[in-house]
Amino acid sequence: MLFRLMLIAGFFLLLPGSLSAQQNSSVSEAQKLISKQSLKNTMVSLTDPLLKGRESGTEEIKRGLEVIADAFYDAGVRMRGESYLYGFWYWKGNERALGINAIGIIPADSSIVSPKTLVLGAHYDGLGVLGGRVYPGADNNASGVAALIEVGKALAAMAAEGKHPKCNICLVAFDAKQLECLGSSRFLSEQTADISSISLMINLDQIGTTLAPPKEAETGELLPKNYLLFLGIDNADDSVKKCFVESNSADEPIVLDFTCYGNKKVHDMLYEMGDQVSFRDAGIPAIVITSGVHKYTNKASDDIKTINFNALTERCKFIFRAVCKISGMAE
């Protein structure tokens, strides 16, 4: 509670216009910190009915923000400046509303002059209450936020043991994605980010289910394995795709689909629907990692029962390994 009060006090200073135990340093050991139970605990908290669907600008969404900030603190993720919380004002109808991004940092090796920045993000706001029904937003996007926290926890443990990345890793939980991606656009425009230093953005958006698998190329049969879809991979340097491929586990391989079911029209449509667009429009290569749109997406039935926690846990470990490789932390 004391930390939360400190956060709130520090947070208002940053408003625009006002307002553990020793860990092993190796990637293989650090990824063991990524826990299915921890993922589940985070998602239970974020989908609690008391949060009423995490609609941006409401009092209820601040409970979700507490979950994220407390998790960053417990993991040893550094604050960016004096707080994790960065606020921005926007108009919601005829009233001024407050949006809040949560930002944590895994700093680059201190020997590197003018390091680049890798942004790993996920939006934490949801649809709220529509027609008297709460939209829990479990897959969309409590799953991405839970993954962001787990990956951040493992990255912080690596850094604590002296395995620093060669670029800054900026972990961002974006608010107001449902409002034309205001949180990510304000992140880029209101001096909470040095745009010129950002070399890549990876967005985690709806990655918790196994309900929309790609098809096997030759037979056309649905693959029963774990999988992930990558949107916008061609925006990034070829080495980024190579890092993803090389980070796949031989023991628990994940099917990596870089073509969005081989359908460019679907790929382009889905790509335009998330916070990655703010970065793309700013000239920054931006990738989306997702498990796809399914029958529960943007419905009141998108609750925690839609989540495959075994698959999500392995996906988080894979993303952690890939971020380590892309950032030079694994070298």
Secondary structure per residue as TSV (DSSP state, phi and psi in degrees):
chain	resnum	aa	ss	phi	psi
A	1	M	-	360.0	-40.3
A	2	L	H	-60.7	-43.6
A	3	F	H	-61.6	-40.1
A	4	R	H	-63.6	-38.9
A	5	L	H	-66.7	-38.6
A	6	M	H	-63.9	-40.5
A	7	L	H	-60.1	-46.1
A	8	I	H	-63.3	-42.3
A	9	A	H	-62.8	-45.5
A	10	G	H	-67.1	-35.2
A	11	F	H	-60.3	-44.1
A	12	F	H	-66.2	-24.0
A	13	L	H	-68.4	-19.9
A	14	L	T	-103.1	5.9
A	15	L	B	-69.1	140.3
A	16	P	T	-65.3	120.2
A	17	G	T	79.5	-9.8
A	18	S	B	-168.0	-89.8
A	19	L	-	-29.9	360.0
A	20	S	-	360.0	-167.3
A	21	A	-	-71.3	156.6
A	22	Q	-	-61.3	136.3
A	23	Q	-	-117.8	153.1
A	24	N	-	-72.6	151.2
A	25	S	-	-91.3	-17.0
A	26	S	S	-72.4	152.2
A	27	V	H	-60.6	-42.7
A	28	S	H	-63.7	-33.7
A	29	E	H	-79.6	-42.2
A	30	A	H	-63.4	-34.0
A	31	Q	G	-68.0	-16.2
A	32	K	G	-68.7	-16.4
A	33	L	G	-71.5	-19.6
A	34	I	-	-75.6	115.6
A	35	S	-	-119.8	133.1
A	36	K	H	-61.3	-39.1
A	37	Q	H	-67.5	-38.5
A	38	S	H	-65.9	-41.5
A	39	L	H	-58.1	-44.9
A	40	K	H	-64.9	-42.9
A	41	N	H	-60.8	-43.6
A	42	T	H	-62.4	-44.0
A	43	M	H	-71.3	-33.8
A	44	V	H	-62.0	-42.2
A	45	S	H	-65.1	-42.8
A	46	L	H	-73.2	-24.4
A	47	T	T	-102.6	10.1
A	48	D	-	-56.5	133.9
A	49	P	G	-54.1	-25.9
A	50	L	G	-64.0	-21.8
A	51	L	G	-83.9	-9.9
A	52	K	T	48.9	43.4
A	53	G	T	80.3	7.8
A	54	R	-	56.0	46.7
A	55	E	B	-71.7	132.3
A	56	S	T	-59.8	142.4
A	57	G	T	85.5	1.7
A	58	T	S	-101.3	163.1
A	59	E	S	-67.7	-32.5
A	60	E	T	-65.4	-34.4
A	61	I	H	-65.8	-23.0
A	62	K	H	-65.4	-24.6
A	63	R	H	-64.2	-39.6
A	64	G	H	-65.2	-36.6
A	65	L	H	-62.8	-38.3
A	66	E	H	-60.9	-40.8
A	67	V	H	-58.8	-45.6
A	68	I	H	-69.0	-48.3
A	69	A	H	-63.8	-41.7
A	70	D	H	-63.2	-38.5
A	71	A	H	-66.6	-42.4
A	72	F	H	-59.0	-45.6
A	73	Y	H	-63.0	-47.7
A	74	D	H	-62.4	-32.5
A	75	A	H	-80.0	-14.1
A	76	G	T	85.8	16.5
A	77	V	-	-70.3	132.5
A	78	R	E	-75.5	150.8
A	79	M	E	-74.6	154.5
A	80	R	B	-95.6	95.9
A	81	G	T	88.7	-127.4
A	82	E	T	-107.6	6.0
A	83	S	B	-158.1	159.5
A	84	Y	S	-83.4	-16.7
A	85	L	E	-106.0	127.5
A	86	Y	E	-127.6	118.9
A	87	G	E	-98.0	156.5
A	88	F	E	-146.9	144.5
A	89	W	E	-92.6	145.6
A	90	Y	E	-151.7	164.8
A	91	W	E	-93.7	127.0
A	92	K	E	-117.7	97.2
A	93	G	T	68.8	-125.3
A	94	N	T	-99.8	7.7
A	95	E	E	-116.9	146.7
A	96	R	E	-79.7	129.6
A	97	A	E	-120.1	159.0
A	98	L	E	-108.4	121.1
A	99	G	E	-102.5	151.2
A	100	I	E	-139.0	120.9
A	101	N	E	-95.2	143.4
A	102	A	E	-105.2	125.7
A	103	I	E	-128.4	126.0
A	104	G	E	-125.7	158.9
A	105	I	E	-129.8	133.9
A	106	I	E	-106.4	103.5
A	107	P	-	-72.9	152.1
A	108	A	-	-69.6	162.3
A	109	D	-	-51.4	131.6
A	110	S	T	-65.0	-16.3
A	111	S	T	-79.9	-11.1
A	112	I	S	-88.8	125.1
A	113	V	S	-86.0	131.5
A	114	S	S	49.7	61.9
A	115	P	-	-69.0	152.5
A	116	K	-	-76.3	174.1
A	117	T	E	-130.2	132.8
A	118	L	E	-104.7	123.1
A	119	V	E	-99.1	124.9
A	120	L	E	-113.3	116.4
A	121	G	E	-130.8	164.6
A	122	A	E	-161.3	139.2
A	123	H	E	-86.6	141.7
A	124	Y	-	-109.5	-7.4
A	125	D	-	-80.2	160.3
A	126	G	B	-134.8	-166.6
A	127	L	-	-82.6	-17.0
A	128	G	E	80.9	-133.8
A	129	V	E	-114.3	122.6
A	130	L	E	-126.7	128.1
A	131	G	T	58.4	31.3
A	132	G	T	81.4	0.6
A	133	R	E	-111.5	137.1
A	134	V	E	-79.5	133.0
A	135	Y	E	-102.6	100.4
A	136	P	-	-64.4	-29.9
A	137	G	-	62.4	48.0
A	138	A	I	-68.3	-59.0
A	139	D	I	-73.5	-37.9
A	140	N	I	-112.7	87.4
A	141	N	I	-141.4	39.1
A	142	A	I	-59.8	-30.2
A	143	S	H	-63.7	-43.2
A	144	G	H	-66.8	-37.6
A	145	V	H	-68.3	-43.2
A	146	A	H	-60.9	-40.1
A	147	A	H	-65.7	-42.1
A	148	L	H	-56.9	-43.4
A	149	I	H	-65.9	-45.9
A	150	E	H	-65.9	-43.2
A	151	V	H	-64.5	-41.8
A	152	G	H	-61.0	-37.8
A	153	K	H	-61.6	-44.9
A	154	A	H	-69.8	-37.9
A	155	L	H	-64.4	-41.4
A	156	A	H	-64.2	-36.2
A	157	A	H	-65.9	-39.8
A	158	M	H	-61.1	-47.4
A	159	A	H	-63.2	-36.8
A	160	A	H	-63.6	-24.7
A	161	E	T	-96.6	11.7
A	162	G	T	91.6	3.0
A	163	K	-	-91.9	79.6
A	164	H	-	-87.0	147.1
A	165	P	-	-72.1	164.5
A	166	K	S	-89.3	-1.7
A	167	C	S	-136.7	158.6
A	168	N	E	-67.2	140.1
A	169	I	E	-111.2	116.6
A	170	C	E	-104.6	117.4
A	171	L	E	-97.6	121.8
A	172	V	E	-130.2	124.8
A	173	A	E	-98.9	110.5
A	174	F	E	-87.4	137.9
A	175	D	S	-92.7	163.7
A	176	A	-	60.9	31.2
A	177	K	T	-63.2	-36.6
A	178	Q	T	-69.8	-8.8
A	179	L	T	-112.8	62.4
A	180	E	T	57.6	37.8
A	181	C	T	57.3	41.2
A	182	L	H	-62.5	-38.9
A	183	G	H	-61.4	-44.8
A	184	S	H	-73.0	-36.4
A	185	S	H	-68.0	-37.0
A	186	R	H	-72.0	-33.1
A	187	F	H	-56.0	-39.6
A	188	L	H	-83.3	-22.1
A	189	S	H	-105.4	-13.9
A	190	E	T	-114.3	39.9
A	191	Q	T	58.5	23.7
A	192	T	S	-94.6	1.1
A	193	A	S	-146.3	140.5
A	194	D	-	-90.0	97.4
A	195	I	G	-56.9	-39.2
A	196	S	G	-64.2	-21.4
A	197	S	G	-89.3	-14.0
A	198	I	E	-80.0	118.4
A	199	S	E	-98.6	-19.7
A	200	L	E	-162.9	142.7
A	201	M	E	-122.2	131.3
A	202	I	E	-117.0	119.8
A	203	N	E	-106.0	129.4
A	204	L	E	-102.4	107.8
A	205	D	-	-136.6	103.3
A	206	Q	S	68.3	76.6
A	207	I	-	-125.2	21.6
A	208	G	S	-102.4	-5.4
A	209	T	-	-114.3	171.8
A	210	T	-	-123.5	37.3
A	211	L	S	-96.9	-6.2
A	212	A	S	-136.8	59.6
A	213	P	-	-73.1	150.9
A	214	P	-	-71.0	166.0
A	215	K	B	-95.8	150.5
A	216	E	-	-66.3	130.5
A	217	A	T	-58.6	-42.0
A	218	E	T	-84.1	-42.3
A	219	T	T	-95.3	-19.6
A	220	G	-	76.9	6.1
A	221	E	-	-81.4	147.2
A	222	L	B	-66.6	135.0
A	223	L	-	-80.5	126.7
A	224	P	-	-81.9	4.0
A	225	K	S	-87.4	173.7
A	226	N	-	-67.7	148.8
A	227	Y	E	-153.3	164.5
A	228	L	E	-146.7	145.4
A	229	L	E	-104.4	140.2
A	230	F	E	-118.2	121.4
A	231	L	E	-109.6	134.4
A	232	G	S	84.3	14.4
A	233	I	G	-61.6	-28.7
A	234	D	G	-71.5	-12.5
A	235	N	G	-73.7	-21.9
A	236	A	S	-98.5	166.8
A	237	D	-	-61.6	149.5
A	238	D	H	-57.4	-28.5
A	239	S	H	-65.5	-26.2
A	240	V	H	-67.2	-47.9
A	241	K	H	-59.5	-40.6
A	242	K	H	-60.9	-40.0
A	243	C	H	-63.2	-40.2
A	244	F	H	-63.1	-46.4
A	245	V	H	-62.1	-44.2
A	246	E	H	-72.8	-15.9
A	247	S	T	-87.9	-5.3
A	248	N	S	-68.7	143.5
A	249	S	-	-85.8	136.9
A	250	A	S	-71.7	-30.6
A	251	D	S	-82.1	-40.1
A	252	E	S	-126.4	66.8
A	253	P	-	-67.5	145.2
A	254	I	-	-110.9	134.4
A	255	V	E	-71.3	119.9
A	256	L	E	-104.2	113.8
A	257	D	E	-106.1	110.0
A	258	F	S	-96.2	4.6
A	259	T	S	-114.3	-2.3
A	260	C	T	54.4	63.2
A	261	Y	T	65.1	17.9
A	262	G	T	71.9	18.8
A	263	N	-	-120.1	100.8
A	264	K	H	-63.4	-36.0
A	265	K	H	-63.2	-44.9
A	266	V	H	-65.6	-42.6
A	267	H	H	-54.8	-52.0
A	268	D	H	-65.6	-36.2
A	269	M	H	-65.3	-47.5
A	270	L	H	-67.7	-35.3
A	271	Y	H	-63.2	-31.9
A	272	E	T	-78.7	4.6
A	273	M	T	-109.3	18.7
A	274	G	S	-146.2	-178.6
A	275	D	T	-64.3	-18.7
A	276	Q	H	-59.0	-27.5
A	277	V	H	-63.2	-37.1
A	278	S	H	-59.4	-40.0
A	279	F	H	-73.8	-44.4
A	280	R	H	-56.5	-43.4
A	281	D	H	-68.5	-20.2
A	282	A	T	-90.7	6.8
A	283	G	T	83.6	18.0
A	284	I	-	-106.1	127.6
A	285	P	-	-56.4	130.1
A	286	A	E	-139.2	132.4
A	287	I	E	-120.7	143.6
A	288	V	E	-110.2	132.7
A	289	I	E	-110.3	126.5
A	290	T	E	-149.4	161.8
A	291	S	-	-104.7	9.2
A	292	G	-	98.2	164.8
A	293	V	-	-84.2	141.4
A	294	H	-	-142.7	-175.8
A	295	K	T	-67.8	-14.8
A	296	Y	T	-97.5	-8.0
A	297	T	T	-58.2	130.5
A	298	N	T	57.6	35.6
A	299	K	S	-126.2	160.8
A	300	A	T	-65.0	-17.2
A	301	S	T	-84.1	0.6
A	302	D	-	-78.6	74.0
A	303	D	S	-111.4	-175.6
A	304	I	G	-65.3	-18.3
A	305	K	G	-69.1	-16.0
A	306	T	G	-77.8	-13.3
A	307	I	-	-87.5	133.4
A	308	N	-	-97.6	97.7
A	309	F	H	-71.5	-28.7
A	310	N	H	-63.8	-46.2
A	311	A	H	-65.0	-43.3
A	312	L	H	-62.3	-39.3
A	313	T	H	-61.8	-45.9
A	314	E	H	-66.7	-35.2
A	315	R	H	-63.8	-41.3
A	316	C	H	-63.0	-41.3
A	317	K	H	-63.6	-41.2
A	318	F	H	-62.7	-46.9
A	319	I	H	-62.6	-40.5
A	320	F	H	-58.9	-48.5
A	321	R	H	-60.9	-40.7
A	322	A	H	-66.7	-42.1
A	323	V	H	-64.4	-39.4
A	324	C	H	-58.2	-43.3
A	325	K	H	-70.2	-45.6
A	326	I	H	-63.1	-37.6
A	327	S	H	-86.2	-4.7
A	328	G	T	80.7	6.4
A	329	M	T	-70.4	-24.5
A	330	A	T	-85.2	-5.1
A	331	E	-	-80.5	360.0
